[in-house]
Amino acid sequence: MTALVKTVIVATIGLLFAVVLGMQIGESSLALPLGLVAVAVLTFVYLAFFRTIRIEAIVLALLIFGYIVGNRGFANISLTAGSPVFFGEVGMVFCLALFGARFALAREAPFRKTHLAVAILVFLVLGGIRLYGDAVLRVSGASKMTAIRDSATVYYAVFFFIAYKIGENQRARQFVERWMMIGFLALIPIVAIQMFSGVLQRFTIRGTPLIMHKNDLLCTYMGIAAFYYYLRPNSGWTRTACKILSVLFLGGMLLLLARAAFFGFACAALLLVVARQPKFLLYQAAVGCLALIAVLLFQASGVGGQSGFLVDLTDKVASMTDVSGSGRYRSQWGEVSAANNQFRIVWWQSVFNDTLEKGPWFGLGFGYDLAGTFIREYYGNRMADFTARSPHSIVVTVFGRMGIIGLLSFLAVLVLIAREAFYAARRVAHRREEPASLAHWCAVVNLLGSAMFGVVLEGPMGGILFWSFLGLAASQARSLAERPAAARPPAPARPPQRRLPEPALAG
């Protein structure tokens, strides 16, 4: 193709764009012109500052930062007024389009065929088949948009493959991790403002607050941040600053008092026990002792009145094992927590019975109201404004939506996650890897533990973060395993063994 032909083609395309834009502006339709201006500005910013970073890494970093800082507020903001299209879905489609283009042009493999990746792919395929039956064939009788919304529990797993590819590129992974750490750091002033003021509710987009935190997820984020800042490799004053921040996040998690987040945090802490990293547990004990001493001093001196923080905390912890809800508590928080145990158990039983009765193998489907039977049994149809759709456990949700087949595929993913996390901890215990390699695994285990007793993976605030952290952890483990032996941390030296003198031969 000659230079003249190329010039004619470019000029023709430019002329068509100019005509279309002129018509749009003349009709006062500014959506397309503003969109093109935004694309031009973003392209300039990318070429000027981030041209060495993959575009999909920038998209993922912005999504993670947005969900950490904005939480439910950021998750509820759609592209246009009344549109069901949100930032998470747009980012997912955009990254998949980039991966498809790279595969077509450079034959870059979309993912590595590891056991975990194959298990997640099977889970996605089963979820896609179930969604086709519910949204296209209308098997469950629900509306198409409701079925698609419920299927987000499954299709968020696409972010595993997006994050895995990003994690294979060191610069891209570091970029995502940097924005993630900045997002966690922003939680400290957000928690302080949220506790003493409602000013954050004033920053809105089309009537939706930009920052609106769900308490249990905020507590989970604080626990994850404590792991990240503790395990972050630093030296000098930055090392001290990170340890102080880790302690601050631990204290913030105690103040928020979310039981599901505590359980997830405890599971992640056990991972450090396997990795023989006892200092983090000592930090936890020190923070707990300091908080206990401070509360006792305040109550003994009459400062702060009868806040009962220590009573609330002990009642909440004690209620975690009160399955029957018959325990005796000293505060209303203990009574509420025990009632929440019954709330969950009745809901889980109703979903279990409904699924076994109506669709044991393939579930009740996306779009089916998993709360219908529960409301009749628990509230006696007195809660007409009950809007929750997830039974506060990811395992029960998957079973209700996808039946035994879907649950088995998801349990296979969970088993492989537990195996990979255990292997990563054992490598750190034997000093074959640095403790920092456990940070993403601690985040994964923390979110997964919280999801067993809360609505975490069903929404983008926890689901996108969980699958993204899992992709980063799995890709990092893969890259560490493929490093040359000379680049790995030296194995601990064994003490010299004394050789016993050989016995003298007789005769």
C-alpha positions in Angstrom: 0.0 0.0 0.0 1.5 3.3 -1.1 1.7 6.4 1.1 -0.9 8.2 -1.1 -3.5 5.4 -0.5 -2.8 5.5 3.3 -3.2 9.3 3.4 -6.5 9.0 1.5 -7.9 6.3 3.9 -6.9 8.3 7.0 -8.4 11.5 5.5 -11.6 9.8 4.6 -12.0 8.3 8.1 -11.3 11.7 9.6 -13.8 13.4 7.4 -16.5 10.9 8.3 -15.8 11.5 12.0 -16.0 15.2 11.5 -19.3 15.0 9.8 -20.8 12.7 12.4 -19.5 14.9 15.2 -20.9 18.0 13.6 -24.3 16.4 13.2 -24.2 15.3 16.9 -23.3 18.7 18.2 -25.8 20.4 15.9 -28.6 18.2 17.4 -27.3 19.0 21.0 -26.4 15.3 21.5 -23.1 15.6 23.3 -22.6 11.9 24.4 -20.4 10.9 21.4 -18.3 14.1 21.3 -17.6 14.0 25.0 -16.8 10.3 24.8 -14.3 11.0 22.1 -12.8 13.9 24.0 -12.5 11.6 27.1 -10.8 8.9 25.0 -8.4 11.5 23.6 -7.5 12.8 27.0 -7.0 9.4 28.5 -4.9 8.4 25.5 -2.7 11.4 26.0 -2.3 10.7 29.8 -1.5 7.1 29.1 1.2 7.9 26.5 2.7 10.7 28.6 2.9 8.9 32.0 2.0 5.2 31.8 3.1 4.0 28.4 5.3 1.3 29.9 2.4 -0.1 31.9 -0.2 -2.4 30.3 -3.6 -0.7 29.8 -5.4 -3.6 31.5 -3.2 -3.1 34.6 -4.3 0.5 34.8 -8.0 -0.6 34.5 -7.7 -3.2 37.2 -5.8 -0.9 39.5 -8.5 1.8 39.2 -11.2 -0.8 39.9 -9.5 -2.1 43.0 -8.7 1.4 44.3 -12.3 2.4 43.7 -13.9 -0.6 45.5 -11.5 -0.3 48.4 -12.0 3.5 48.9 -15.6 3.8 47.7 -17.0 0.3 48.6 -20.7 0.1 48.0 -20.9 3.7 46.8 -18.5 3.2 44.0 -20.1 -0.2 43.1 -23.6 1.5 42.7 -22.4 4.1 40.2 -23.4 3.3 36.7 -22.2 4.8 33.5 -25.4 6.7 32.7 -28.5 7.5 34.7 -30.7 4.4 35.0 -28.2 2.2 33.2 -27.5 -1.3 34.7 -23.9 -1.1 33.4 -21.4 -0.5 36.1 -17.6 0.1 36.2 -16.7 -3.5 37.1 -18.5 -5.0 34.1 -17.1 -2.4 31.7 -13.6 -2.9 33.0 -14.0 -6.7 32.6 -15.2 -6.5 29.0 -12.5 -3.9 28.1 -9.7 -6.2 29.5 -11.1 -9.2 27.7 -11.1 -7.3 24.4 -7.5 -6.4 24.9 -6.6 -10.0 25.7 -8.5 -11.1 22.6 -6.6 -8.6 20.4 -3.2 -9.7 21.8 -4.1 -13.3 21.2 -5.1 -12.6 17.6 -2.1 -10.4 16.8 0.7 -11.9 18.9 -0.7 -15.3 19.7 -0.3 -14.6 23.4 -1.9 -17.4 25.4 -5.0 -16.2 27.4 -4.0 -18.2 30.5 -1.8 -21.0 31.7 -3.3 -24.4 32.1 -2.8 -24.9 35.8 -5.1 -27.0 38.0 -6.6 -23.9 39.6 -7.2 -22.1 36.3 -8.9 -25.2 34.8 -11.1 -25.6 37.9 -12.1 -21.9 37.7 -12.8 -22.2 34.0 -15.1 -25.2 34.6 -16.9 -23.2 37.2 -17.3 -20.4 34.7 -18.6 -22.7 32.0 -21.2 -24.3 34.3 -22.3 -20.8 35.4 -22.6 -19.7 31.8 -24.8 -22.7 30.9 -27.0 -22.0 33.9 -27.2 -18.4 32.9 -28.2 -19.3 29.3 -31.0 -21.4 30.7 -32.2 -18.6 33.0 -31.7 -15.5 30.8 -32.4 -16.9 27.3 -34.6 -20.0 27.8 -36.2 -18.4 31.0 -36.1 -21.7 32.9 -36.3 -20.0 36.3 -39.0 -17.6 35.1 -37.0 -14.5 36.3 -36.3 -11.4 34.3 -33.2 -11.4 32.2 -31.6 -8.5 34.1 -32.2 -10.1 37.4 -30.6 -13.4 36.2 -27.6 -11.6 34.9 -27.2 -9.6 38.2 -27.3 -12.8 40.2 -24.8 -14.5 37.9 -22.2 -11.9 38.8 -21.3 -14.3 41.7 -19.9 -16.6 38.9 -18.7 -14.2 36.2 -16.6 -12.2 38.6 -14.2 -15.2 38.4 -13.1 -13.8 35.0 -11.0 -11.3 37.0 -8.8 -14.3 38.0 -7.6 -14.6 34.5 -7.3 -10.9 34.0 -5.2 -10.5 37.2 -3.2 -13.6 36.4 -2.0 -12.2 33.0 -1.2 -8.8 34.7 0.7 -10.6 37.5 3.0 -12.3 35.0 4.3 -8.8 34.0 6.4 -7.5 36.9 5.9 -3.8 36.2 2.1 -4.3 35.7 1.8 -6.2 38.9 3.8 -3.6 40.9 1.6 -0.9 39.5 -1.6 -2.6 40.6 -0.1 -3.4 44.1 1.0 0.3 44.5 -2.6 1.6 43.9 -4.0 -1.1 46.1 -1.7 0.0 49.0 -2.7 3.6 48.4 -6.4 2.6 48.6 -5.9 0.8 51.9 -4.0 3.8 53.3 -7.0 6.0 52.5 -9.2 3.8 54.7 -7.6 5.3 57.9 -9.1 8.8 57.4 -12.3 7.4 55.9 -12.9 5.3 59.1 -12.1 8.3 61.3 -14.5 10.6 59.4 -17.2 7.9 59.2 -17.1 7.5 63.0 -17.5 11.1 63.9 -19.1 12.8 60.9 -21.5 12.1 57.9 -19.7 14.5 55.6 -18.8 11.6 53.2 -22.5 11.2 52.3 -22.4 14.7 50.7 -20.2 13.6 47.8 -22.6 12.1 45.4 -22.9 11.3 41.7 -26.5 11.4 40.4 -27.7 11.1 44.0 -25.5 8.1 44.9 -22.7 8.7 47.5 -19.3 8.1 46.0 -18.0 6.7 49.3 -20.4 4.5 51.3 -18.9 1.6 53.2 -20.5 -1.6 54.3 -19.3 -2.3 57.9 -18.4 -5.9 57.5 -16.5 -5.3 54.3 -14.7 -2.3 55.7 -13.6 -4.5 58.7 -12.4 -7.1 56.2 -10.4 -4.5 54.3 -8.8 -3.3 57.5 -7.7 -6.8 58.3 -6.3 -7.4 54.8 -4.4 -4.1 55.0 -2.8 -5.2 58.2 -1.4 -8.2 56.5 -0.2 -6.3 53.4 1.6 -3.6 55.4 3.1 -6.1 57.8 4.5 -8.3 55.0 5.6 -5.5 52.8 9.4 -5.7 52.2 11.0 -2.5 53.4 14.0 -1.3 55.3 14.8 1.6 57.5 12.1 4.1 58.4 9.6 2.8 55.8 9.8 -0.6 57.5 8.9 1.0 60.9 6.1 3.1 59.2 4.6 0.0 57.7 4.6 -1.9 61.0 2.9 1.1 62.7 0.3 1.2 59.9 -0.3 -2.5 60.3 -1.0 -2.0 64.0 -3.4 0.9 63.2 -5.3 -1.3 60.8 -5.5 -4.0 63.5 -7.0 -1.5 65.9 -9.5 -0.2 63.3 -10.6 -3.8 62.7 -11.3 -4.2 66.5 -13.3 -1.0 66.6 -15.6 -2.1 63.7 -16.6 -5.4 65.4 -17.7 -7.5 62.4 -17.7 -11.3 63.2 -17.4 -12.6 59.7 -14.4 -10.4 59.1 -12.9 -11.7 62.4 -13.3 -15.2 61.2 -11.6 -14.5 57.8 -8.8 -12.6 59.6 -8.2 -15.6 61.9 -8.0 -18.0 58.9 -5.4 -15.8 57.3 -3.5 -15.5 60.5 -3.3 -19.3 60.6 -1.6 -19.2 57.3 1.2 -17.2 58.9 1.4 -19.8 61.6 2.0 -22.4 59.0 4.7 -20.1 57.5 6.4 -19.8 60.9 5.9 -16.1 61.1 5.0 -15.6 64.8 5.8 -11.9 65.0 2.4 -11.0 63.4 0.6 -12.9 66.1 2.6 -11.0 68.7 1.6 -7.7 67.2 -2.1 -8.9 67.4 -1.6 -9.8 71.1 0.1 -6.5 71.8 -2.7 -4.5 70.2 -5.3 -6.5 72.0 -3.6 -5.9 75.4 -3.1 -2.2 74.8 -6.8 -1.8 73.7 -7.9 -3.8 76.8 -5.7 -1.6 79.1 -7.0 1.6 77.5 -10.6 0.5 77.9 -10.2 -0.5 81.5 -8.4 2.8 82.4 -11.2 4.8 80.7 -13.9 3.0 82.4 -12.1 3.1 85.8 -11.6 6.9 85.5 -15.1 7.5 84.1 -13.8 8.8 80.8 -16.2 8.1 78.0 -19.1 7.0 80.2 -20.5 3.5 80.1 -19.6 2.8 76.5 -19.2 -0.9 77.2 -16.8 -1.4 74.3 -15.1 -4.4 76.0 -18.5 -5.9 76.8 -19.7 -5.5 73.2 -16.5 -7.1 71.9 -16.5 -10.1 74.3 -20.3 -10.7 73.6 -19.7 -10.6 69.9 -16.8 -13.1 70.1 -18.8 -15.4 72.4 -21.8 -15.3 70.1 -19.8 -16.8 67.2 -20.2 -20.3 68.6 -23.8 -19.8 69.9 -25.5 -21.8 67.2 -28.8 -22.2 69.0 -29.0 -18.5 70.0 -29.8 -19.4 73.6 -26.7 -17.8 75.2 -26.9 -15.1 77.9 -25.2 -11.8 77.1 -24.6 -8.5 78.9 -25.2 -6.2 76.0 -27.7 -5.8 73.2 -24.9 -6.6 70.7 -24.6 -10.1 72.0 -28.4 -10.6 71.7 -28.4 -9.2 68.1 -25.4 -11.3 67.1 -27.0 -14.5 68.5 -30.2 -13.6 66.6 -28.1 -13.2 63.5 -26.9 -16.8 64.0 -30.5 -18.0 63.9 -31.2 -15.7 60.9 -28.5 -17.4 58.9 -29.3 -21.0 60.0 -33.0 -20.7 59.1 -32.1 -19.1 55.8 -29.5 -21.8 54.9 -32.0 -24.5 55.8 -34.7 -23.0 53.7 -32.4 -22.7 50.7 -31.1 -26.3 51.2 -34.6 -27.7 51.4 -35.9 -25.7 48.4 -32.9 -26.7 46.3 -33.2 -30.4 47.1 -36.9 -30.3 46.4 -37.0 -28.3 43.2 -33.6 -28.6 41.5 -31.0 -30.7 43.4 -28.5 -31.2 40.5 -28.5 -27.9 38.7 -30.0 -25.6 41.3 -32.8 -23.1 41.4 -31.1 -20.8 38.9 -30.0 -17.2 38.6 -32.9 -14.9 39.2 -34.7 -17.2 41.6 -35.7 -15.5 44.9 -33.7 -17.4 47.5 -35.3 -15.4 50.2 -38.9 -16.2 49.5 -39.3 -19.3 51.6 -37.1 -17.9 54.3 -39.2 -14.8 54.7 -42.3 -16.9 55.2 -40.6 -19.1 57.8 -38.7 -16.5 59.7 -40.8 -13.4 59.5 -44.2 -14.8 58.6 -44.5 -12.5 55.5 -44.2 -9.4 57.8 -41.1 -8.1 55.9 -42.5 -6.9 52.6 -39.5 -4.5 52.1 -36.9 -7.3 52.6 -34.4 -6.8 49.7 -31.5 -9.1 50.4 -31.0 -11.9 47.8 -27.9 -13.8 49.1 -28.2 -16.1 52.1 -25.0 -14.8 53.8 -22.7 -17.7 52.7 -21.1 -18.1 49.3 -21.3 -21.9 49.6 -25.1 -21.8 50.2 -25.5 -19.2 47.4 -23.7 -21.4 44.9 -25.6 -24.5 46.0 -29.0 -22.6 45.7 -28.1 -21.1 42.3 -26.3 -24.0 40.6 -27.1 -27.2 42.6 -24.9 -30.1 43.4 -23.0 -29.9 40.1 -22.1 -26.2 40.6 -21.3 -26.7 44.2 -18.9 -29.5 43.5 -17.1 -27.4 40.9 -16.8 -24.5 43.4 -15.6 -26.8 46.1 -12.9 -28.0 43.8 -11.8 -24.4 43.4 -11.7 -23.9 47.2 -9.7 -27.1 47.7 -7.1 -26.0 45.2 -6.9 -22.5 46.7 -6.3 -24.1 50.1 -3.6 -26.3 48.7 -1.8 -23.5 46.9 -2.0 -21.2 49.9 -0.6 -24.0 52.1 2.2 -24.7 49.7 3.1 -21.0 49.6 3.2 -20.9 53.4 5.4 -24.0 53.6 7.8 -22.4 51.1 8.1 -19.4 53.4 8.5 -21.7 56.4 11.4 -23.4 54.7 12.9 -20.1 53.6 12.6 -20.8 50.0 10.5 -17.7 49.5 10.2 -14.3 51.2 7.3 -13.7 53.6 6.0 -10.9 51.2 4.9 -13.6 48.8 2.2 -14.5 51.3 0.5 -11.1 51.2 -1.9 -11.9 48.3 -2.7 -15.3 49.8 -3.6 -13.8 53.1 -6.0 -11.4 51.3 -7.6 -14.3 49.5 -8.1 -16.4 52.6 -9.4 -13.4 54.6 -12.0 -12.6 52.0 -13.0 -16.3 51.5 -13.3 -16.8 55.3 -15.6 -13.7 55.5 -17.6 -15.0 52.6 -18.6 -18.1 54.5 -20.7 -16.0 56.8 -21.4 -12.8 54.9 -22.4 -11.3 51.5 -18.9 -10.8 50.1 -18.3 -12.6 46.8 -21.8 -11.9 45.5 -21.0 -8.2 45.1 -18.2 -6.4 43.2 -16.8 -4.9 46.4 -15.6 -8.3 47.5 -16.0 -10.5 44.5 -13.8 -8.5 42.1 -11.2 -8.0 44.8 -11.2 -11.7 45.7 -10.7 -13.1 42.2 -8.1 -10.4 41.4 -6.1 -11.1 44.5 -6.3 -14.8 43.7 -5.0 -14.2 40.2 -2.1 -12.1 41.4 -1.2 -14.7 44.1 -1.3 -17.6 41.6 0.8 -15.8 39.0 3.3 -14.7 41.5 3.6 -18.3 42.9 4.1 -19.5 39.3 6.8 -16.9 38.5 8.6 -17.6 41.8 8.7 -21.3 40.9 10.1 -20.6 37.5 12.9 -18.4 38.7 16.4 -19.7 38.3 17.8 -21.3 41.5 20.5 -18.6 41.8 17.8 -15.9 42.1 16.0 -17.6 45.0 16.7 -16.9 48.7 19.4 -19.2 49.9 18.2 -22.2 51.9 19.1 -22.2 55.6 22.5 -23.7 56.3 22.4 -27.1 58.0 24.6 -27.5 61.1 27.7 -29.7 60.4 27.3 -33.3 61.3 30.0 -35.0 63.4 31.4 -38.1 61.9 31.8 -41.0 64.3 35.2 -42.7 64.3 35.3 -45.9 62.3 35.7 -49.0 64.4 39.1 -50.7 64.3 39.2 -54.0 62.5 40.0 -56.9 64.7 43.0 -59.0 63.9 
